[in-house]
Amino acid sequence: MLNLQSLTVGYRNTRGVVLSGIDLSAAPGDFICILGRNGSGKSTLMRTIAGLQAALGGTALLDGQDIASMRPATRARRIAVVLTERQFNPGLRVNDVIALARQPFTSWQGRLGDDDRAAIAGAVEVTGVEPFLRRFFSDLSDGERQRVMIARALAQAPHLMVLDEITAFLDLPSRVEIMALLRSQASEKEQIVLLSSHDLDLSLQLADRVWLLDDAGGFSVGTPDELSRSGALGGAFDTGAIRFSPEHGRFEITRTR
């Protein structure tokens, strides 16, 4: 289980508190989309949950253990993180990048065992990255690079995956394929998947639950249908040019020039 208890996230400078008083939980198998406009705090929340940024208050617990207090090796075995930033040495090939996911599970010699190779092979197969395994990671397109990073996260076999805007560089068919794959993996492997996205319509079709952030620091939680009927989606995203239609379950343009 993932449990957020009175969690407050933000920065110890002039930016201050971004979100506060968050009490939420997620169970194995949950595919949760975190939605909100730019600047609403999605990335700050996800970095804090992943242990990459200190909370200003409260705790994030995974299987009853405070994530912030975990030893780095323990955190690496339990939590996989995929961000939009490029993170790897340009001299690494794709197969090396994916194999690094198993480093927390190997001995001090770093040798891959049968379980490690099986996890890597499974991740390669389901993400379709096998055609460019021998290519240098730095030579890949943005979309190919993101697909490799997702393969790496799957090879890690974590309890929790934290994925921040991972579909930003993918075309529409690839976005559908990857998000459907992650939802399936969450269910089949009993993993918790937290995914932030600006792909609102697709997120609403696939998410088990939505954590919805608004510009005022508000926080709404529910199924896509619940948030649609309550008006929370419209409250977070409606502008003079676009509105969420509860009747049709999608965003609609309200005016054109």
N, C-alpha and C positions, 0 to 999 in steps of 0.2 A: 504494500500500500504506500501511496504518496499522501502525506498529510501536511498541509500548510496551516500553521497555528499562529494566529494574530500576526501574520507576516507583514512587515513594512519594508518596502524596497525604495531605493533612491540613492542619493549621493551626499557625501559629507562635505558639501561645498555650497555654493550659491544656488545650485539646482534643487537641493533639498529632497524632500519626500516626493515620490512619484505616485505610489500606491500604498495604502495602509489598511490595517485591520483585515487582512485576507485570511479567511478560514474556509479551506476547501480540502477535498480529498479526491483521489483517483485510485481505481482498483486495477489489478492486472487484467489486460484485455481491452482497456479503455483507449479509444482513439479520440483525442480531444484537440479541437482547433481553437487557438487563441486569436481573436479578431479585435481589431480596433484601428483607428486612423493613425497616420504618422504622428509620433510624439505622444501617443497615449500610454506608453510604458511597456509594450509587449516584450521588447528585447531586454529591457532592464529586469523585468519579472523572470524571464527565462534564464538569463545569466545568473540571477540570484538562486533560483531553484537548482541550477546545475552546479552550484558551488564555485562559480567563476567570479562572483562578486559578493561582498559581504552584505548581509541584511542589516537594515537600520534597526530592526526589532523583530521579535518573534522567531519562529523556527520553521524550517522545511525538513520533514522527516521522511526517510525512505526505509521501509521495513522497520520502523521504530527507531532508526538511528539518525541523528542530526547530520545532514549532508555536509554542512559547513565544518563539522568536527571530524569527518572521516579522514583517514590517511589517504594521500593521493592515490596509492595503489589500489586501495579498497574502492575509492570513488571511480577509478578507471575501469574496474571490473563490473561495476553496477550501473554506471551512467554513460551513455554515448551522447556526444554533443556534435551537431553539425551547424556551423554558422556560414554566413555568406562570404566571410573573409578567406583569402588564400592563406594557407597555413603551413605549406610544406616546402622543403628544399627543392629547387628546380632540378636537381640531379637525380631525384627519385623516379623510378618507373611506377606505373600504375599498380603492378602486382606488389611492389614494395609498400606502397601507401596502404593498400588493403591489409597486407600482412601485419603492419604495425598495430592493427586492432587487437592482435593476439598477444602483444608484448606483456600486458599485465598478467597473463596466465602461464607464461613460459618460465623456465628456470633461469638462473643467473646467466646461463650460457646463451639464452635466447633462441634455443632450438625449437622448432615447431613439432608438435606431436600429431598423432592421428586425429585427435579431436580438433586441434587447431586447423589442420588442413581441411577437415570436413566442414568446419564453420566457414572458412574462406571460400571453398568451392560452392557451398550453398548460396552464399551472398553474391558471388559472381554470377551464378546461374540466374537467380531471380531478378537481378538488376540489369542483366544483359550487357555487362561491361567486358565480357571475354574478348571481343574483337580488338580492344586496345590495351590489353594487359601489358604488353611489352613496350608500349609507347611511354615517353616521358610525361609525367603529370603536367609539367609546365607547357607542353605542346597541345594540350587538349583545349577544346572550346569551353566556354563557361558552363554550358549545359552538360557536356561530358564530364567536366570536373565535379559538378554537383552530383551526378549519378555515381561517380566513384566514391565520393564522400558518404553517400547513403549506403553503398556496398560495404564500406569500412565500418559504418555504424552497425549494420546488420551482422557483420562478421564478429563483432565484439560480443554479441549475444547478451545485451544488457537487460537489467530489470526495467530501466527507464531510458527512453530516447527523447532528447530535447533538440528540436529541429527548428531553426529560426530562418524563415523566408527561403527555404531550400528550393522552392520551385520557381524562384524569381527569373532564372535564366533559361527555363525550359519552354518549349513550344506547347501548345494546348494538348495534343495527344500525349506528350510525355508527362505533362502535369497530371492528367487524369490517371495515367498508368502508374506513376510513382505514388500518388496519394492513395489510390486503390490498393497498391501493393503494401503500403505501410499500414493501412487499416487491416488488411488480411494478416499481416505479420503480427500485429498487436493481438488479434484474436487467437491465432494459431499458436503463438509462442507465449501467450499470457504476459505480454509486455505492456507497459504503459507508454503511450506515444503522445507527447505534447508537441504540436506543430503550429507555428504562427504563419499566417498567410494573408496576402492581400487579394487572393483569389476567392472572393466572397461566395459567389454562386456555387463553385465546386466544393468549398468547405461546408456549406450548408447542406449539400447533397450527401456528403460522406461522413461527417462528424457524428460520433455517438453523442457527444456533448460539446457545447461551446462555452468558453470563458470569454465574455465580451467586455471590453474596456471602452470607456468613453473619454472625451477630452477633459472632463471635469474630475477625473480620478475615480469615477464610479465603476462598479463591477457587477455584472449580471451573469448568472450561470443557469444553464438549462439545455434542453434539447433544441435543435434548430426550430422545430415547430413551436415549442413553448416560447422562445424568444421572439419568434415571428408574431405570434398572436398577442403577446404582451405589449408589443410596440417598442421593445428595447432595441431591436435592430434598427428600426427607423430613427429612434432617438440618437443612436450613435453615428449614423451615416447620412441621414437625409440632409440635402442641401437644396438650394434653389434649382439646381440642375438635375438632381437625381433623388429618387425616393425608393424606399423598400415597399413592395406591394405584398401585404400578407395574403391577399386573395390569390396571387399567382406564385408566391414564394420566391420572388426574385427582385433584383433591382431594376428600375426602369428610368429611362431618361424623361425628364419632365418638360424640357424645353430645348430647342436648337436655334441657332442663329439663322 
